[in-house]
Amino acid sequence: MISVDLHVHTNASPDSSINPKFLVDSLYAHPVIKGVAVTDHNTVDGCKQVQKLAKAYSDLLVIPGVEVLTQQGDLILLGVEEKPAVMQPLETVVDFAKQRAAVIVIPHPYRVSGIGDAAETIAADAVEIVNPWASPEQNKLAEQLAKARGLPGVAGSDAHEPKSLWTAFTEVDAEPNVADVLKAIRNGYVRAVSARHI
């Protein structure tokens, strides 16, 4: 079992102030969460920095990823070392992900910049059902969507500033390596956790 924040931004995202070194040091110091998916907006540069810095610690897991802006809204791809072009149709980004065996997560589907009703039909592996920046109603709708589609529900802090880190995470029943965690997400061996009380 490993606890992973599946939605974090570094300062490689233009709207984030989280330094990669701070992210790694904070992850190392956290008593519960030992994994992070770096999902910067339309870039993998921040993730590469975090991966490099995290090599100094044997018990930290960094999942490569990207949050891509499509014509319909945001989509998260996990397990990718490269990014698709911005503002393409959702289906094009899904094809990009499938060609690379990426895990497709629908983040905050009913928040501004979410993909909204397209979330009901788009090919995906999981739905983000706990996002601290979404309203309780929006998270509830996301949870209902996941159940209706038979998809696993995951969580991430969607942090853009240091104080927002680790406010939501996903417990994954997997060995602490990228391949096993991604497989467990696909198979639904996950539990979304709101950690505001921690």
KEVO-225908 format. One line per 2 residues: number of its first residue (from 1); their letters; for each residue x negated, y negated, z of C-alpha. Coordinates in Angstrom, 3 decimals. Each point is the difference from the previous one (the first is absolute). Layout:
// KEVO-225908
NUM) a) X,Y,Z ~ ... $
// end
This chain:
// KEVO-225908
1) mi) 0.000,0.000,0.000 ~ -1.275,-3.455,-0.897 $
3) sv) 1.599,-3.415,0.384 ~ -0.401,-2.232,-3.054 $
5) dl) 1.064,-3.571,-0.735 ~ 1.061,0.492,-3.617 $
7) hv) 0.309,-3.675,-1.031 ~ -2.796,-2.468,0.812 $
9) ht) -1.458,-2.955,-1.904 ~ -3.538,-1.404,0.165 $
11) na) -1.129,-3.435,-1.097 ~ -0.385,1.437,-3.494 $
13) sp) 3.733,-0.763,-0.121 ~ 0.425,-3.754,-0.516 $
15) ds) 2.574,-0.219,2.807 ~ -1.961,1.980,2.633 $
17) si) -2.624,-1.149,2.509 ~ -1.136,3.456,1.208 $
19) np) -3.745,0.457,-0.418 ~ -0.989,3.567,-0.974 $
21) kf) -2.521,0.241,2.859 ~ 2.606,-1.171,2.509 $
23) lv) 2.423,2.578,-1.390 ~ -2.492,2.847,0.443 $
25) ds) -1.054,-1.133,3.491 ~ 3.652,-0.353,1.047 $
27) ly) 0.844,3.435,-1.360 ~ -2.948,1.544,1.817 $
29) ah) 1.096,-1.652,3.263 ~ 3.643,1.076,-0.280 $
31) pv) 0.900,2.798,2.441 ~ 2.532,1.712,-2.284 $
33) ik) -0.281,-1.083,-3.634 ~ -3.066,1.392,-1.764 $
35) gv) 1.022,-0.387,-3.637 ~ 0.905,-2.862,-2.282 $
37) av) 1.194,-0.359,-3.566 ~ -1.432,-3.178,-1.481 $
39) td) 2.694,-1.258,-2.371 ~ -1.094,-3.402,-1.202 $
41) hn) 2.075,-1.892,-2.530 ~ -1.052,1.002,-3.509 $
43) tv) -3.619,0.765,0.923 ~ -2.098,2.832,1.462 $
45) dg) -2.987,-2.202,0.863 ~ 0.858,-0.306,3.694 $
47) ck) 0.503,3.733,0.309 ~ -3.467,0.672,-1.402 $
49) qv) -1.509,-2.283,2.644 ~ 1.972,1.685,2.790 $
51) qk) -1.034,3.470,-1.219 ~ -3.651,-1.031,0.008 $
53) la) 0.164,-1.455,3.517 ~ 1.996,2.935,1.394 $
55) ka) -2.735,2.467,-0.954 ~ -1.789,-1.056,3.192 $
57) ys) 2.724,1.773,2.011 ~ 0.675,3.709,-0.304 $
59) dl) 3.590,-0.027,1.294 ~ 1.546,-2.708,-2.196 $
61) lv) 2.071,0.716,-3.099 ~ 0.385,-2.556,-2.783 $
63) ip) 2.579,0.790,-2.668 ~ -0.558,-1.896,-3.229 $
65) gv) 3.037,-1.754,-1.362 ~ 1.519,-3.059,-1.591 $
67) ev) 3.262,-1.940,0.217 ~ 0.911,-0.788,-3.576 $
69) lt) 2.307,-2.755,-1.129 ~ 2.233,1.422,-2.732 $
71) qq) 2.682,-1.784,-2.001 ~ 2.564,1.268,2.523 $
73) gd) -1.989,-0.520,3.225 ~ -2.740,1.626,2.090 $
75) li) -1.075,3.637,-0.104 ~ -2.747,1.657,2.075 $
77) ll) -2.310,2.611,-1.499 ~ -2.071,2.098,2.406 $
79) gv) -3.037,1.998,-0.991 ~ -1.090,-2.237,-2.872 $
81) ee) -3.399,-1.620,-0.460 ~ 1.200,-2.227,-2.833 $
83) kp) 2.960,-2.287,-0.590 ~ 2.531,-0.254,-2.801 $
85) av) 0.671,-3.287,-1.735 ~ 2.293,-2.447,1.760 $
87) mq) 3.603,-0.728,-1.009 ~ 0.601,3.162,-1.978 $
89) pl) 3.332,1.852,0.070 ~ 0.426,2.318,2.988 $
91) et) 0.008,3.051,-2.270 ~ -3.407,-0.941,-1.435 $
93) vv) -1.501,-0.247,3.488 ~ 1.592,3.313,0.971 $
95) df) -1.578,1.616,-3.072 ~ -3.374,-1.505,0.992 $
97) ak) 0.400,1.492,3.482 ~ 1.036,3.439,-1.232 $
99) qr) -2.964,0.192,-2.374 ~ -2.246,-0.500,3.048 $
101) aa) 1.957,2.264,2.381 ~ 0.681,-3.010,2.232 $
103) vi) 2.630,-0.046,2.733 ~ 2.694,-2.549,-0.866 $
105) vi) 1.497,-1.853,2.967 ~ 2.903,-2.437,-0.302 $
107) ph) -0.862,-2.824,2.432 ~ 2.662,-2.188,1.649 $
109) py) 2.505,0.751,-2.779 ~ 2.635,-2.480,1.183 $
111) rv) -2.248,-2.876,1.030 ~ -1.028,-2.866,-2.291 $
113) sg) -2.532,1.464,-2.480 ~ 1.449,3.487,0.509 $
115) ig) 1.304,1.905,-3.010 ~ 3.600,-0.013,1.289 $
117) da) 2.483,2.227,-1.812 ~ -2.751,1.442,-2.217 $
119) ae) -1.121,1.894,3.122 ~ 3.027,2.263,-0.420 $
121) ti) -1.293,1.579,-3.197 ~ -3.723,-0.678,-0.422 $
123) aa) -2.301,3.004,0.366 ~ -1.636,-0.202,3.433 $
125) da) -1.528,2.156,2.726 ~ 1.028,-2.018,3.075 $
127) ve) 1.870,-3.084,1.198 ~ -1.336,-2.499,2.526 $
129) iv) 2.760,0.043,2.619 ~ -1.794,-2.011,2.690 $
131) np) -1.479,-3.320,-1.099 ~ -0.378,-2.593,2.795 $
133) wa) 0.653,-2.849,-2.425 ~ 3.321,1.436,-1.167 $
135) sp) 3.145,-0.625,2.014 ~ 1.497,2.869,2.006 $
137) eq) 2.781,0.138,-2.597 ~ -2.487,0.206,-2.876 $
139) nk) -1.925,2.780,1.731 ~ 3.258,1.835,0.686 $
141) la) 0.941,-0.208,-3.688 ~ -3.455,1.338,-0.895 $
143) eq) 0.491,2.904,2.417 ~ 3.399,0.759,-1.534 $
145) la) -1.571,-0.089,-3.460 ~ -2.697,2.476,1.044 $
147) ka) 2.607,2.376,1.419 ~ 2.270,-0.301,-3.033 $
149) rg) -2.891,0.765,-2.336 ~ -1.532,2.697,2.190 $
151) lp) -3.281,-1.912,0.227 ~ -2.296,-0.285,3.030 $
153) gv) 0.132,-3.227,1.974 ~ -3.304,-1.668,0.848 $
155) ag) -1.147,-3.135,1.815 ~ -2.694,-2.634,-0.235 $
157) sd) -0.689,-3.349,1.600 ~ -0.218,-1.895,-3.310 $
159) ah) -2.532,-2.083,1.919 ~ -1.375,-3.149,-1.626 $
161) ep) -1.547,-1.414,3.183 ~ -1.912,1.680,2.839 $
163) ks) 2.732,-0.288,2.639 ~ 2.403,1.919,-2.246 $
165) lw) -2.191,3.083,-0.344 ~ 1.300,3.345,1.280 $
167) ta) 3.563,-1.218,0.704 ~ 1.325,3.013,-1.910 $
169) ft) -1.613,3.257,-1.010 ~ 0.697,3.512,-1.210 $
171) ev) -0.740,3.191,1.894 ~ -1.189,2.500,-2.601 $
173) da) -0.230,3.715,0.719 ~ -3.228,0.510,-1.932 $
175) ep) -3.719,0.391,0.272 ~ -1.804,-3.359,0.069 $
177) nv) -0.967,-0.140,-3.652 ~ 1.560,-1.872,-2.905 $
179) ad) 1.107,3.023,-2.027 ~ 1.723,1.695,2.942 $
181) vl) 1.722,-3.197,1.159 ~ 1.331,-0.740,-3.489 $
183) ka) 1.263,3.571,-0.330 ~ 1.719,-0.234,3.398 $
185) ir) 1.712,-3.263,-0.994 ~ 1.335,1.632,-3.158 $
187) ng) 1.249,2.984,2.023 ~ 1.663,-2.160,2.636 $
189) yv) -2.227,0.935,2.932 ~ 0.247,-3.555,1.299 $
191) ra) 1.697,-2.129,2.627 ~ 0.367,-3.777,-0.292 $
193) vs) -0.789,-1.910,3.203 ~ 0.648,-3.609,0.991 $
195) ar) -2.870,-0.919,2.287 ~ 0.961,-3.485,1.107 $
197) hi) 0.243,1.311,3.570 ~ -3.509,1.502,-0.003 $
// end
